[in-house]
């Protein structure tokens, strides 16, 4: 495996401590050791399917100076960093932001249903359109008879899930039903409906959804 180096270009504080199996920067603990798991050879061969990208990409974390090379593990919902062939997870904190300049994508941590999750932030403003990327694991299935074929275990990318974050506090999943979609906007639903029809937008299209939420923020 190609050695990947964490770049933290800080004038005062440098990356120099590994304490209690946690990677720390000065007194700020950013990373924790990833849990190890015993995988069969079959699972190791498909492990790459858990990730958004094969490579570790340059990223900015919050307002910290410098950059890090991270890789998003969609299946486990973790931002990974590697040092000396040991994988670490970026510690999740409410509202923590990770910006990938190469992808021009910002991920932010929000609490939903009692758990901290990574979401792609699709727009700016008081009300935000958020995208949750999903990968599901399918167990291997043995053939039920000599006439059937078994299916190997697999990690499969599912359709992205989109949410509307109202005032960054209330999270509502974007419904596929058009009427339910308009109802999300409360007393502004009629204005949103008019805007969608006038501009021939599709509420199932991410680019159109972004336009709708941006318009909602102006009302």
C-alpha positions in Angstrom: 0.0 0.0 0.0 1.3 3.4 -0.9 2.4 5.4 2.1 0.0 8.3 2.6 1.3 11.3 4.6 -0.9 13.5 6.7 -0.1 17.1 5.9 -0.8 19.5 8.6 0.9 22.8 7.9 0.7 24.6 11.2 3.1 27.3 12.2 2.8 26.7 16.0 1.4 23.2 16.5 2.7 20.1 14.6 1.4 16.6 14.4 3.7 14.8 16.8 1.8 12.8 19.4 0.1 9.4 19.5 -1.4 8.9 22.9 -3.8 6.3 24.2 -4.3 5.1 20.6 -5.7 8.5 19.7 -4.1 10.8 17.2 -3.9 14.3 18.7 -2.8 17.7 17.6 -1.5 19.5 20.6 -4.4 19.2 23.0 -7.0 18.8 20.3 -8.0 15.2 19.7 -9.1 14.8 16.0 -8.6 11.1 15.3 -9.3 7.8 17.0 -8.0 4.4 16.1 -10.4 2.5 13.8 -11.8 -0.7 15.1 -10.2 -3.7 13.5 -12.3 -6.5 12.2 -11.6 -10.0 10.9 -12.7 -10.3 7.4 -12.6 -13.3 5.1 -10.6 -13.1 1.9 -13.9 -12.7 0.0 -14.8 -9.6 2.0 -11.3 -8.1 1.6 -11.7 -8.3 -2.1 -14.8 -6.2 -2.1 -13.8 -3.8 0.8 -13.0 -1.0 -1.7 -16.8 -0.8 -2.5 -17.4 0.7 0.9 -15.7 3.9 -0.1 -16.7 7.0 -2.0 -13.2 7.1 -3.7 -10.3 4.7 -4.0 -7.8 7.4 -3.1 -7.3 9.6 -0.1 -8.2 13.1 -1.1 -7.0 16.5 0.2 -9.4 17.9 2.7 -9.9 20.8 5.1 -11.3 20.1 8.6 -13.3 22.9 10.2 -11.3 26.1 10.4 -8.1 24.4 11.3 -5.0 25.5 9.4 -3.5 23.0 7.0 -5.0 20.0 5.3 -5.4 16.3 5.6 -5.7 13.4 3.2 -9.1 11.7 4.0 -11.2 9.0 2.5 -15.0 8.7 3.1 -16.1 5.2 4.2 -19.8 5.5 3.2 -20.7 2.1 4.6 -19.4 2.9 8.1 -20.0 6.6 7.7 -16.5 7.5 8.8 -13.8 9.8 7.4 -10.6 7.8 7.4 -7.0 8.9 7.6 -4.0 6.6 7.4 -0.6 6.9 9.1 2.0 4.1 9.3 -0.5 1.7 7.8 -2.9 2.3 10.7 -6.3 3.6 9.9 -7.8 6.3 12.0 -11.3 7.8 12.1 -11.9 11.6 12.2 -13.8 12.2 15.4 -17.4 13.2 14.8 -18.6 16.4 16.4 -21.8 18.2 15.9 -21.5 20.7 13.0 -17.9 19.6 12.1 -17.2 20.4 8.5 -15.0 18.7 6.0 -14.3 20.3 2.6 -12.9 18.4 -0.3 -11.6 21.1 -2.8 -11.0 18.6 -5.6 -14.7 17.5 -5.5 -15.9 21.0 -4.4 -17.9 19.1 -1.8 -18.6 20.0 1.9 -19.6 17.3 4.4 -21.1 18.4 7.7 -21.9 16.4 10.8 -25.5 16.6 12.0 -27.4 14.7 14.7 -30.4 12.8 13.3 -32.4 10.2 15.3 -29.8 10.4 18.1 -26.8 9.7 15.9 -24.1 11.9 14.4 -24.1 11.4 10.6 -22.2 12.9 7.7 -24.2 14.8 5.1 -23.2 16.6 1.9 -24.3 20.3 2.3 -25.8 21.2 -1.1 -26.5 24.9 -0.5 -26.0 27.9 1.7 -28.7 29.6 3.7 -30.9 29.3 6.8 -32.6 26.2 5.4 -30.2 23.6 3.9 -30.6 20.8 1.4 -28.6 17.8 2.7 -27.6 14.5 1.0 -26.9 11.3 2.8 -24.9 8.7 0.8 -25.8 5.1 1.5 -24.1 1.7 0.9 -25.7 -1.5 2.2 -24.1 -4.8 2.8 -25.7 -8.0 1.4 -24.7 -11.3 3.0 -23.6 -14.2 0.8 -26.3 -16.7 0.1 -25.7 -20.4 -0.4 -27.6 -22.2 -3.1 -30.8 -23.8 -1.9 -30.4 -26.7 -4.3 -28.1 -28.1 -7.0 -30.2 -26.2 -9.5 -29.5 -22.8 -8.0 -26.5 -20.5 -7.8 -25.3 -18.9 -4.7 -24.7 -15.2 -4.5 -21.5 -13.7 -3.0 -21.5 -11.0 -0.3 -21.5 -7.5 -1.7 -21.5 -3.8 -0.8 -24.0 -2.0 -2.9 -24.5 1.7 -3.4 -28.1 2.8 -2.9 -29.9 5.9 -4.0 -28.8 9.0 -2.2 -31.2 10.2 0.5 -32.1 13.9 0.5 -33.2 15.9 3.5 -34.4 19.4 4.2 -32.9 20.9 7.3 -35.2 23.6 8.5 -33.3 26.2 10.5 -30.6 23.5 10.8 -32.7 22.0 13.6 -35.5 20.0 12.1 -34.6 17.3 9.5 -37.2 16.0 7.1 -36.5 13.5 4.4 -37.5 14.7 0.9 -40.5 12.6 -0.1 -41.0 11.2 -3.6 -44.7 12.2 -3.5 -45.1 15.7 -5.0 -47.9 16.8 -2.7 -46.0 15.7 0.3 -43.0 17.6 -1.0 -44.8 20.9 -1.2 -46.2 20.3 2.3 -42.6 20.5 3.6 -42.6 24.2 3.0 -45.6 25.0 5.3 -47.2 28.3 4.6 -44.8 28.8 1.7 -46.0 25.7 -0.2 -48.1 27.6 -2.7 -45.2 29.9 -3.6 -42.9 26.8 -4.0 -45.4 25.0 -6.2 -45.7 28.1 -8.4 -41.9 28.4 -8.7 -41.5 24.7 -9.5 -44.1 24.8 -12.3 -42.9 28.1 -13.7 -39.3 26.8 -14.0 -40.3 23.3 -15.0 -38.3 21.8 -12.1 -38.3 18.1 -10.9 -38.2 17.7 -7.2 -36.5 14.3 -7.7 -33.5 16.0 -9.4 -30.7 17.2 -7.1 -29.9 20.3 -9.1 -33.5 21.3 -9.3 -33.9 20.6 -5.6 -31.0 22.9 -4.8 -32.8 25.7 -6.8 -36.0 25.1 -4.9 -34.4 25.3 -1.5 -32.4 28.4 -2.5 -35.6 30.0 -3.6 -37.3 29.0 -0.3 -34.5 30.8 1.5 -35.5 34.1 -0.2 -39.2 33.9 0.8 
